[in-house]
Amino acid sequence: MDERHDYYIEVASGEISRSSTDSPWHFKISATDEEITKLREIFDSNYSTDWQNFYRSHVPYVQYHFDRENDAYDENLHRVYGMIHELGDEEAKKHIESMGILDHPAP
């Protein structure tokens, strides 16, 4: 069985840290190397989608709800919160449940 380690996650910046004191964080999870790699890939994908959204925001005639990049960003965010809920400590699980983000299917 793969060894689990504690990680501290800051969703807004996409930061994943092994230390609770190096930077601000909102969620504590326990994950294997493989699970962390998957989470990092989702964050990396969101980073590139976020840049696409930045460029799109300068094209005013494309409305948000018709925009594939926003759908991809929203879907990735849903996946991130799903993983944090699955791997998180009790506090993380409760916080995500209180947000209601997992109550709705990803776009």
Wavefront OBJ file of the C-alpha trace (Angstrom):
o trace
v 0.000 0.000 0.000
v 1.210 3.484 -0.846
v 2.326 5.618 2.045
v 0.152 8.632 2.869
v 1.490 12.019 3.918
v -0.210 15.136 5.193
v -0.437 18.015 2.731
v -1.781 21.516 3.108
v -3.777 22.911 0.201
v -4.518 26.490 -0.831
v -7.037 26.255 -3.660
v -6.896 29.901 -4.789
v -3.169 29.745 -5.559
v -3.056 26.034 -6.382
v -0.401 25.538 -3.731
v 0.279 22.115 -2.235
v 2.701 22.019 0.689
v 3.997 19.399 3.121
v 4.443 22.121 5.751
v 1.589 23.833 7.576
v 3.764 26.874 8.329
v 5.427 27.705 4.981
v 2.409 29.404 3.430
v -1.293 30.009 4.013
v -3.581 27.029 3.520
v -7.254 26.159 3.841
v -7.418 22.359 3.690
v -5.416 19.538 5.232
v -5.435 16.236 3.357
v -3.705 12.879 3.619
v -2.618 11.563 0.233
v -0.304 9.173 -1.591
v 2.298 10.417 -4.079
v 0.005 9.308 -6.908
v -2.961 11.251 -5.531
v -0.840 14.384 -5.074
v 0.439 14.060 -8.641
v -3.154 13.898 -9.873
v -4.119 16.949 -7.796
v -1.099 18.890 -9.102
v -2.104 18.028 -12.686
v -5.588 19.443 -12.077
v -4.108 22.622 -10.577
v -1.675 22.925 -13.525
v -4.542 22.503 -15.953
v -6.485 25.221 -14.134
v -3.478 27.539 -14.303
v -3.358 27.281 -18.090
v -7.156 27.620 -18.327
v -6.979 30.672 -16.085
v -4.610 32.343 -18.564
v -7.047 31.517 -21.362
v -9.772 33.173 -19.279
v -7.568 36.224 -18.782
v -7.202 36.608 -22.538
v -10.904 35.900 -23.076
v -11.821 38.627 -20.600
v -10.315 41.085 -23.067
v -12.705 39.892 -25.783
v -15.960 41.391 -24.530
v -18.332 39.765 -27.020
v -17.778 36.219 -25.644
v -20.231 35.715 -22.800
v -19.179 33.680 -19.773
v -21.847 31.004 -20.133
v -20.826 30.304 -23.758
v -17.163 29.914 -22.933
v -15.481 26.489 -23.013
v -12.455 27.721 -21.032
v -14.716 28.742 -18.138
v -16.424 25.353 -18.286
v -13.014 23.654 -18.095
v -11.970 25.844 -15.173
v -15.234 25.135 -13.327
v -14.942 21.394 -13.995
v -11.350 21.355 -12.706
v -12.365 23.288 -9.596
v -15.121 20.730 -8.996
v -12.523 17.932 -9.359
v -10.136 19.704 -6.939
v -12.828 20.075 -4.280
v -13.928 16.478 -4.871
v -10.397 15.215 -4.233
v -9.974 17.435 -1.173
v -13.293 16.154 0.168
v -12.219 12.555 -0.441
v -8.717 12.942 1.039
v -9.296 15.708 3.563
v -9.510 15.676 7.301
v -12.892 16.048 9.000
v -12.680 19.839 8.989
v -11.956 19.904 5.235
v -14.859 17.554 4.514
v -17.287 19.639 6.557
v -16.149 22.908 4.988
v -16.565 21.601 1.433
v -19.969 20.131 2.295
v -21.019 23.518 3.711
v -19.995 25.175 0.417
v -22.371 22.898 -1.492
v -19.981 22.772 -4.465
v -20.267 18.991 -4.780
v -24.076 19.079 -4.702
v -24.127 20.047 -8.365
v -22.598 18.031 -11.192
v -19.559 19.490 -12.904
v -20.304 21.307 -16.193
l 1 2 3 4 5 6 7 8 9 10 11 12 13 14 15 16 17 18 19 20 21 22 23 24 25 26 27 28 29 30 31 32 33 34 35 36 37 38 39 40 41 42 43 44 45 46 47 48 49 50 51 52 53 54 55 56 57 58 59 60 61 62 63 64 65 66 67 68 69 70 71 72 73 74 75 76 77 78 79 80 81 82 83 84 85 86 87 88 89 90 91 92 93 94 95 96 97 98 99 100 101 102 103 104 105 106 107
